Amino acid sequence: MKAQIASILTEILDETITVADIQDDTNLTSDLGMTSLNMMYFILEIENVFGVEVDLEEVDLETFFVYKTVKAYIEREQAE
């Protein structure tokens, strides 16, 4: 999953993000410089790549700020 997230981030941020750049506590906004527009693209790509649907009315957007909470969200949604 980390490699797929790194690939998504590389595409969105237009810079190379590797698996080594992403730790469980990596904050995608402050550590990697993701903007609010980048975040919307990120969520769309999470939906496309992992086959989950993100309902923005039911999800706290802070879920997508830190890698470990993104991973937990995807795993939870895929298990349903």
N, C-alpha and C positions, 0 to 999 in steps of 0.2 A: 504494500500500500504506500509506503514511504516513497518508493521510486515513482509511482504514478503521481503522487502529490508534487514531488520535485519537478516532474515533467510539466505538470499543469502550471506551476509557479514560474518555471522557466519561460513558458509561452506567454503568460500574462505579464510578467515583470520585464520581459525582453532582456533578461540577463540569465546567465547560467546558475541554476540552483541545483546542487547535488544532494544526494542522500546524506552526506556528511554535514551539510549545512543545516539539516533539520534534526533537532533533538526533540524529545517529548515536550519540553517547556519552551520551545521556540515560538515567539510571538510573531505572527506573520505580519502584523502591522508595524510594530516598533522595531523588530529585529531585521525584517526583510523589506520594509518600506512600502507595504501594500497600501494603496489609497482606497477610498470608498468605492470608486469606479472599478478598480482592480478587484475589490471584494465581490462585487456583483458578478463579474466575469468568472471569478473563482467559484462561486456558488453554482453558477450555470454549468461549469465544467465538472464540478463534483457530481451534479445530477447526471450529466452525460456519461462520464467515465465509470461511475460506480452504480448507475442504474437506480438511484434513489430520488425521491421527490422532496424538495425542501419547501415547506410551507412557512413562509416568512412571517405569517401572522401567529404561528404557534412556536416558533423557534427564537430563542434569544440570540441575536447576531453575535454576541460575544463568544458563542460556541465556535465560531469560525476564526477567532483571533489566535488561538493557540493550537499547535499541531495535535497534542494529545486529546483535546476536546473535539477536534474535527474527526480524528480517527475513531473515537468512541461513538460519535454521532453516526458515522457511516456504518460502523459495525452493528449498531443498534437498529438502524433502518434496514439494513440488509437481512437481519435476522427475522424481521417481521414478515 
